[in-house]
Amino acid sequence: MAGTYPKDPRKGKRRSSQWYGKADRDGYAHRSWMKNRGLPADQFDGRPIIGICNTWSEFNPCNAHFRDIAERVKRGVYESGGVPMEFPVFSNSESQLRPTAMLYRNLASMDVEESIRGLPMDGVVLLVGCDKTTPALMMGAASCDLPTIVVSGGPMLNGHYRGEQIGSGTHVWKFSEMVKAGEMSLEDFMSAEQDNARSAGHCMTMGTASTMASLAESIGIALHANAAIPAVDSRRYVLAQMAGRRIVDMVREDITMSSLLKRENFENAIMVNGAIGGSTNAVIHMLAIAGRMGIDITLDDWDRLGRNIPCLVNLMPSGAYLMEDFFYAGGLPAVIRELDGYIHKDAKTANGRTIWENCSDARTWNREVIFPVDRPFKPNGGIAVLRGNLAPDGAIIKPSAASPELMTHRGRAVVFESVEDYRDRIEDPELDIDETCIMVLKYCGPKGYPGMAEVGNMGLPPKILKKGVTDMVRISDARMSGTAYGTVVLHTAPEAAAGGPLAFVRNGDMIEIDVPGRRLHLDVPDEELERRRAAWNGFESPYDRGYTRIYVEHVTQADTGADLDFLVGKSGTPLLRESH
């Protein structure tokens, strides 16, 4: 049977041969212990060894079906003459992990990096789905630079509640605000839980998980059509099996992550993010991945490349539909086909073809879901980067999810010194706030929370909601869920805990936001800001042990990806010392 596989000029010379190809004590030991599983001797005859990096966990509902996905990948690897080896890594569950999954994104990336570097694999398939698993695994793999393919787990089936189509995440925020406003009973709110999550898979809105699956496809590291196939659709398993086949070929052809992904691939992903109305979290994740690869992508690139990209996809939270509808309408290939004239068409992808070869014949089957580029769903889907004396290193906003009338606004600051301060005061009827004010939240950035939690989309005070007002300008150094919406300024850098100007905002200060002009200004004289800075007592993290201490001491700011400073840049897979 081995003779039916393609000729392999690198057989016996690849990385795994340093473990399994030696006729000595070490080779004997490595092969012998692996054979206790009943593996035939020819599994170690120089065939490509493929690692399957699995983020399955019963604590991670988004990835609950990954045991089945992994088995399909294995089939494909065997079919192409490779040997699959599944291994677990830290599974940072967005919905279950405290204080925030983002705190552990970098830890998971370290787990991936060290596993790939220390184990005898020639290529790797990354099984991802939940929000932070996609960037974490891509970051870790980028640091090692082996042939790599991403397989996403896919979105849940659409949610349905009493005749209404509902989206995971988006309707959590919406229904919660309705309860506060007296428009929905607590009993009805609780009864919607099961209707919100009907199957395995990640959020079916265009939240962070769906966005990162889309960007993995558009950047070229995932196979064609990876992004939108529902988790429980049989075609998701076909894609996994095809990925298993393809990674073996990539090893034989020595197509590493760095040889595949160039600057133009990242630029394509940024433009696609605008077209799909993607999550603000994509900014920080893609900056971190680019940083691991040594590719100079900045906030300015996000602003420049996204500024004129129309939003074509009518999905929650910016629109009405969900990922299942998106798949039936044509999925990401149909969106990329609409971007003729924008994207770099010759950018290579994991299947060996260019992005345009993959998508040039794609068709759209529902124009209520995917709009044409000359009649877009919204005129601008990109991420806007704001700068000014309140955000010298930048802050971001998602215009497609914001209120147009608030894109230019001046208001009085109502300041919350922490998320606990916000929760203690927000429902107080005596809170001095009206709908013209600007809500400011401090100390929720990378160092301050720690981990930069998704608390930036602060719920409005009940007394404002009861007026029928559903949006106000909110500013913080935090993130927000990709499923959330509103006029929310995020990722303000430097953060308050790092001594950024946000730390010095006081109640009553006037703040100006000008999204078209890309400006965020605190209307306080420079001399007064310096006085406040001099009187500031600084920030001392209460975390004094373990990984969290390492994180607080070494995390970079949001504008460069919130990675750990000693992980930036790839280090490859040098041959490590023997273990015995």
C-alpha positions in Angstrom: 0.0 0.0 0.0 2.9 2.4 0.7 3.8 2.4 -2.9 0.6 4.1 -3.8 1.6 7.3 -2.1 3.4 10.2 -3.9 7.1 10.0 -4.1 8.6 11.7 -1.0 12.1 13.1 -1.5 12.3 14.2 2.1 11.3 10.8 3.6 13.8 9.9 6.3 15.1 13.5 6.5 12.3 15.3 8.1 11.9 16.4 11.7 10.3 13.3 13.1 13.2 11.2 11.8 15.3 12.6 14.6 13.0 10.6 17.0 11.9 7.5 14.9 14.6 7.2 12.2 17.6 6.3 14.2 19.1 2.8 14.7 20.4 3.4 18.2 19.3 3.4 21.8 17.2 6.6 21.5 15.4 5.5 18.3 14.7 2.2 19.9 13.2 3.8 23.0 11.0 6.3 21.1 9.6 3.6 18.7 9.2 1.0 21.4 7.1 3.0 23.8 4.9 4.2 20.9 4.4 0.6 19.8 2.6 -0.2 23.1 -0.5 1.1 21.3 -0.3 -1.7 18.8 1.1 0.4 16.0 2.7 -1.5 13.1 6.4 -1.0 12.5 5.8 0.7 9.2 4.2 3.7 11.0 7.7 4.7 11.8 9.3 4.2 8.4 9.7 7.9 7.6 6.0 8.7 6.9 4.9 12.2 7.9 3.9 12.4 11.5 1.0 14.8 11.9 0.1 16.4 15.2 -3.6 17.0 15.8 -3.8 19.8 18.4 -7.2 19.3 20.1 -8.9 21.9 22.3 -11.7 19.5 23.3 -13.0 19.9 26.9 -16.2 19.3 28.7 -15.8 22.7 30.1 -15.8 24.2 26.6 -19.2 23.8 25.0 -18.1 25.4 21.8 -15.6 22.6 21.2 -17.7 19.7 22.7 -17.8 17.8 19.4 -14.0 17.9 18.7 -13.4 14.2 19.5 -15.4 13.4 16.4 -13.7 16.1 14.4 -10.3 14.7 15.3 -11.3 11.3 14.2 -12.2 12.6 10.8 -8.9 14.4 10.5 -7.1 11.2 11.4 -8.9 9.4 8.5 -7.6 11.9 6.1 -4.1 11.7 7.4 -4.0 7.9 7.1 -5.5 8.1 3.6 -2.6 10.3 2.4 0.1 8.1 4.0 0.7 10.1 7.2 0.5 9.0 10.8 -1.8 11.1 13.0 -1.0 11.8 16.6 -3.6 13.6 18.6 -2.6 15.7 21.6 -4.5 18.0 24.1 -3.8 21.6 24.9 -5.3 24.1 27.2 -8.9 24.8 26.2 -9.8 28.4 27.1 -13.6 28.4 27.3 -15.1 31.8 26.6 -18.4 31.1 28.4 -17.0 29.3 31.5 -13.5 30.6 32.4 -12.9 33.3 34.9 -11.8 36.0 35.1 -11.7 36.0 31.3 -10.6 33.6 28.6 -8.4 36.4 27.2 -6.1 36.2 30.2 -5.3 32.6 29.2 -5.0 33.1 25.4 -1.2 33.6 25.8 -1.0 30.6 28.2 -2.7 28.4 25.7 -0.4 29.7 22.9 2.6 28.7 25.1 1.1 25.2 25.6 0.8 24.9 21.8 4.2 26.2 21.1 6.0 24.0 23.6 4.0 20.9 22.6 4.8 21.4 18.9 8.5 22.1 19.5 9.0 19.3 22.0 7.1 16.5 20.2 8.1 14.6 17.0 5.6 16.1 14.5 6.2 17.2 11.0 3.0 19.2 10.5 0.1 20.1 12.7 -3.7 20.5 12.4 -5.2 23.0 14.8 -8.7 22.2 16.0 -10.3 25.5 17.0 -13.7 27.0 17.6 -14.3 28.9 20.8 -13.2 32.6 20.6 -9.7 32.4 22.1 -8.8 28.9 20.8 -8.3 30.1 17.3 -5.9 32.9 17.9 -4.1 31.0 20.7 -3.4 28.0 18.5 -2.4 30.1 15.6 0.0 32.1 17.7 1.6 29.0 19.1 1.9 27.4 15.7 3.3 30.6 14.2 6.1 30.6 16.8 7.1 27.1 15.6 6.5 27.5 11.8 5.7 24.0 10.7 3.2 23.1 8.0 -0.1 24.0 9.6 -3.8 23.9 8.8 -6.7 25.2 10.9 -10.0 23.3 11.2 -12.8 25.3 12.9 -15.5 23.5 14.7 -18.3 25.5 13.1 -21.3 27.5 14.5 -24.3 26.2 16.4 -27.6 25.9 14.8 -29.7 29.0 14.8 -31.5 29.9 18.0 -35.3 30.1 18.0 -37.5 31.5 20.8 -41.3 31.9 20.5 -41.2 32.5 16.8 -38.1 34.8 16.9 -34.7 33.9 15.6 -32.2 34.6 18.4 -28.4 34.6 18.4 -26.1 33.4 21.2 -24.5 36.3 22.9 -26.4 39.0 21.1 -29.7 38.1 22.7 -28.2 37.6 26.1 -27.3 41.3 26.0 -30.6 42.3 24.4 -32.9 40.3 26.7 -30.9 41.4 29.8 -31.5 45.0 28.9 -35.2 44.3 28.2 -35.5 42.8 31.7 -34.0 46.0 33.2 -36.3 48.2 31.1 -39.4 46.2 32.3 -40.0 44.9 28.8 -39.4 41.2 29.6 -40.1 39.2 32.7 -37.3 37.3 34.5 -39.2 34.1 33.9 -39.3 34.6 30.2 -35.6 35.5 30.2 -34.7 32.3 32.0 -36.9 30.2 29.7 -34.9 31.3 26.6 -31.7 29.6 27.7 -32.2 26.3 26.0 -33.6 27.9 22.8 -30.4 30.0 22.6 -28.0 27.1 22.3 -29.4 24.2 20.3 -26.4 22.2 19.3 -22.7 21.8 19.6 -20.6 24.6 18.1 -19.6 28.1 18.8 -21.8 31.3 18.7 -23.8 31.5 15.5 -23.7 35.3 15.4 -20.9 37.1 13.7 -19.1 37.2 17.0 -15.5 36.6 17.7 -15.6 32.8 17.1 -17.3 33.2 13.7 -15.1 36.1 12.8 -11.8 34.3 13.6 -13.0 31.2 11.6 -13.7 33.6 8.7 -10.3 35.2 9.1 -8.5 31.8 9.3 -10.2 31.0 5.9 -9.5 34.4 4.3 -5.9 34.6 5.5 -5.3 31.2 3.9 -4.5 28.8 6.7 -7.9 27.0 6.7 -9.4 25.2 3.8 -11.9 26.8 1.4 -15.4 27.0 3.0 -14.1 26.5 6.6 -15.9 29.4 8.2 -19.6 28.9 8.0 -20.5 25.1 7.8 -22.6 24.4 10.9 -20.9 22.3 13.5 -23.4 19.4 13.2 -23.6 19.5 9.4 -22.0 16.4 7.8 -20.0 18.7 5.5 -18.0 19.9 8.6 -16.7 16.3 8.9 -15.9 16.1 5.2 -13.8 19.3 5.6 -12.0 17.9 8.5 -11.1 14.7 6.6 -9.9 16.8 3.6 -7.7 18.8 5.9 -6.2 15.6 7.2 -5.3 14.7 3.6 -4.0 18.1 2.7 -1.7 18.5 5.7 0.3 15.4 4.7 0.8 17.0 1.2 1.9 20.2 2.8 4.5 18.4 4.8 5.8 16.7 1.7 5.9 20.0 -0.1 7.4 21.8 2.9 4.8 24.5 3.0 5.4 26.1 6.4 3.2 28.7 8.0 5.6 31.5 7.2 6.0 30.4 3.5 2.2 30.4 3.2 1.1 33.5 5.1 2.5 36.8 3.8 1.6 40.4 4.5 -1.0 40.3 1.6 -2.7 37.4 3.4 -3.1 39.5 6.5 -4.4 42.5 4.5 -7.0 40.2 2.9 -8.2 39.1 6.3 -8.5 42.7 7.5 -10.6 43.6 4.4 -12.8 40.5 4.8 -13.3 41.5 8.5 -14.8 44.7 7.3 -17.0 43.0 4.7 -18.5 40.6 7.3 -18.9 43.2 10.0 -16.5 41.2 12.1 -15.7 41.4 15.8 -13.5 44.1 17.3 -11.6 41.3 19.0 -10.2 40.3 15.6 -7.9 43.4 15.8 -6.1 42.4 18.9 -5.8 38.7 17.9 -4.5 39.4 14.4 -2.0 41.9 15.7 -0.7 39.2 18.0 -0.5 36.5 15.3 1.3 38.9 13.0 3.7 39.8 15.8 4.5 36.1 16.3 5.4 35.9 12.6 7.4 39.1 12.4 5.0 40.7 10.0 4.5 44.5 10.6 0.7 44.9 10.9 -0.4 47.9 12.9 -3.6 49.6 14.0 -3.0 52.1 11.2 -3.3 49.2 8.7 -6.6 48.2 10.2 -7.9 51.7 9.8 -6.5 52.2 6.3 -7.6 48.8 4.9 -11.0 48.8 6.6 -12.0 52.4 6.0 -13.6 52.0 2.6 -14.8 48.4 2.9 -18.6 48.1 2.8 -20.4 45.8 5.2 -22.0 43.1 3.0 -23.3 40.6 5.6 -26.6 41.0 7.4 -25.7 39.0 10.5 -26.2 39.7 14.2 -25.0 41.7 16.0 -24.9 44.3 13.2 -27.9 42.7 11.3 -30.7 40.2 11.4 -29.5 36.8 10.3 -27.2 34.1 11.7 -24.3 31.9 10.6 -26.5 29.0 9.4 -28.3 31.4 7.1 -24.9 32.8 6.0 -23.7 29.3 5.0 -26.9 28.6 3.0 -26.5 32.0 1.3 -23.0 31.2 0.0 -20.8 31.7 3.0 -17.4 33.4 3.0 -16.5 32.5 -0.6 -19.5 34.5 -1.8 -18.3 37.5 0.2 -14.8 37.2 -1.1 -16.1 37.1 -4.6 -17.8 40.4 -4.0 -14.5 41.9 -3.0 -13.1 41.8 -6.5 -11.2 45.1 -6.8 -10.2 45.1 -3.1 -8.3 41.9 -2.1 -4.9 40.6 -3.2 -6.2 37.9 -5.5 -2.9 36.0 -5.9 -2.5 35.3 -2.1 -1.9 31.6 -1.6 -4.1 29.4 0.6 -3.7 26.1 2.4 -5.2 24.0 -0.4 -2.5 25.1 -2.8 -4.7 27.5 -4.8 -4.9 31.3 -4.6 -7.8 32.9 -2.8 -9.3 34.1 -6.1 -9.0 30.6 -7.7 -11.0 29.4 -4.7 -13.7 32.1 -4.8 -14.0 33.5 -8.3 -16.9 31.2 -9.2 -18.7 31.5 -5.9 -22.4 32.5 -6.0 -24.7 34.2 -3.6 -28.0 32.5 -3.0 -29.7 35.0 -0.7 -29.3 38.7 -1.2 -31.0 39.4 2.1 -28.0 37.9 3.8 -25.1 38.7 1.5 -25.4 42.0 -0.2 -23.6 43.1 -3.4 -20.7 45.4 -3.1 -22.5 48.2 -5.1 -25.5 48.0 -2.8 -24.0 47.1 0.6 -25.9 46.3 3.8 -24.0 49.2 5.5 -21.6 51.6 3.9 -18.7 50.9 6.2 -17.9 47.6 8.0 -14.3 48.3 8.9 -12.9 49.0 12.3 -12.2 52.7 13.0 -9.1 53.6 15.0 -9.4 56.7 17.1 -6.6 58.7 18.5 -6.2 61.8 20.7 -5.1 62.9 24.1 -7.4 60.2 25.6 -5.9 57.4 23.5 -2.4 58.4 22.3 -1.7 54.8 21.1 -5.2 54.3 19.7 -8.7 53.0 20.5 -11.1 51.2 18.3 -14.9 51.3 17.5 -17.0 49.2 15.2 -19.2 51.6 13.3 -21.5 49.0 11.8 -22.6 48.0 15.3 -22.9 51.6 16.5 -25.6 54.3 16.3 -25.0 56.7 13.4 -26.2 59.8 15.4 -23.5 59.1 18.1 -20.6 58.9 15.7 -19.9 62.6 16.5 -20.7 63.4 20.0 -19.7 65.6 23.0 -20.8 64.6 26.5 -20.2 64.7 30.2 -18.1 61.8 31.6 -19.7 59.5 34.1 -16.7 57.6 35.5 -16.6 54.1 36.9 -13.3 53.3 38.6 -13.7 49.5 38.2 -16.2 47.0 37.0 -17.3 46.5 40.6 -17.9 50.3 40.9 -20.0 50.1 37.8 -22.1 47.2 39.1 -22.6 48.8 42.4 -23.9 52.1 41.0 -25.4 51.5 37.6 -28.9 50.6 38.9 -29.0 53.4 41.4 -31.9 55.8 40.5 -29.8 58.6 42.0 -26.9 58.1 39.6 -26.2 61.5 37.9 -26.5 60.5 34.3 -28.6 61.1 31.2 -28.5 59.9 27.7 -26.2 62.6 26.5 -23.4 61.5 28.9 -20.4 59.3 28.1 -19.9 56.3 30.3 -16.2 55.7 31.2 -14.8 52.5 32.7 -11.2 52.2 34.0 -8.8 49.5 34.9 -10.2 46.7 32.7 -7.3 46.5 30.2 -4.6 43.8 29.9 -2.9 44.5 33.2 -5.8 46.0 35.0 -8.5 43.3 35.0 -6.2 41.3 34.3 -6.7 39.9 30.9 -8.8 42.7 29.3 -12.3 41.3 29.9 -15.4 41.7 27.7 -17.0 44.3 29.9 -16.6 47.4 27.6 -20.2 47.1 26.4 -21.6 48.4 29.7 -25.3 48.0 30.1 -27.2 51.3 30.3 -28.8 52.5 33.6 -32.3 51.2 33.9 -33.6 54.8 34.2 -32.2 55.5 30.8 -33.5 52.3 29.3 -37.0 53.1 30.6 -37.0 56.2 28.5 -36.7 54.0 25.4 -33.0 54.9 24.9 -31.0 51.9 23.9 -27.5 53.3 23.2 -25.0 55.7 24.7 -21.3 56.3 24.1 -19.1 54.1 26.3 -15.4 54.3 26.6 -13.0 51.8 28.3 -9.7 50.0 28.1 -11.6 46.7 28.0 -12.9 44.6 25.1 -16.4 43.6 24.3 -17.9 40.4 23.1 -18.1 40.1 19.3 -21.7 39.3 19.8 -22.3 42.7 21.4 -23.4 46.0 19.8 -23.5 49.7 20.5 -21.4 52.9 20.3 -18.6 51.4 22.3 -15.0 52.7 22.2 -12.6 49.9 23.2 -9.0 48.9 23.7 -8.0 52.5 24.8 -4.2 52.5 24.9 -2.3 52.9 27.0 -4.7 51.4 29.5 -5.4 53.0 32.9 -3.3 50.5 34.8 -0.3 51.4 32.7 -0.8 55.1 33.4 -2.7 56.0 30.3 -4.8 59.1 30.2 -7.9 57.1 30.9 -6.7 56.8 34.5 -7.1 60.6 34.9 -10.6 61.1 33.6 -13.0 62.5 36.3 -16.7 62.8 36.6 -17.9 65.9 34.8 -15.0 66.1 32.3 -16.2 66.7 28.8 -15.2 64.2 26.1 -15.5 64.5 22.4 -15.8 61.6 20.0 -15.5 62.1 16.2 -15.4 58.8 14.4 -15.3 60.3 10.9 -12.4 62.4 12.0 -10.8 59.5 13.9 -10.5 61.6 17.1 -11.0 60.9 20.8 -10.4 64.0 23.0 -10.6 64.7 26.7 -11.4 68.4 27.0 -9.0 69.0 29.9 -6.0 71.3 29.7 -2.6 69.6 29.4 -1.5 71.3 32.7 -4.4 69.8 34.6 -3.8 66.4 33.1 -0.2 66.6 34.3 -1.3 67.6 37.8 -3.6 64.6 37.9 -0.8 62.3 36.6 1.5 63.6 39.4 -1.1 62.8 42.0 -1.9 59.3 40.7 -0.9 56.6 43.1 -0.2 54.1 40.3 -1.6 50.6 39.9 -0.6 47.5 41.9 -1.9 44.2 40.8 -3.2 41.9 43.5 -2.0 38.9 41.6 1.4 37.8 43.0 1.9 34.2 41.9 1.7 31.8 39.0 0.9 32.5 35.4 -1.2 35.6 36.2 1.8 37.3 37.8 3.9 36.5 34.7 1.1 37.9 32.5 0.7 41.2 34.4 4.5 41.8 34.4 5.0 41.0 30.7 1.8 41.7 28.7 2.0 44.3 26.0 -0.7 46.9 25.3 -3.8 46.3 23.2 -2.4 48.3 20.2 0.3 45.6 19.7 -1.8 42.6 20.4 -1.6 42.1 24.2 0.9 39.3 23.8 3.7 38.5 26.3 6.7 40.6 25.4 9.1 37.6 25.4 6.9 35.6 23.0 6.8 38.2 20.1 8.6 36.8 17.0 8.9 33.2 16.0 11.7 30.9 17.2 11.1 27.9 15.0 11.6 24.3 16.0 15.3 23.8 16.7 16.3 20.2 17.6 16.2 19.9 21.4 18.4 17.7 23.5 17.5 14.1 24.0 15.4 13.2 27.1 17.6 10.4 28.3 
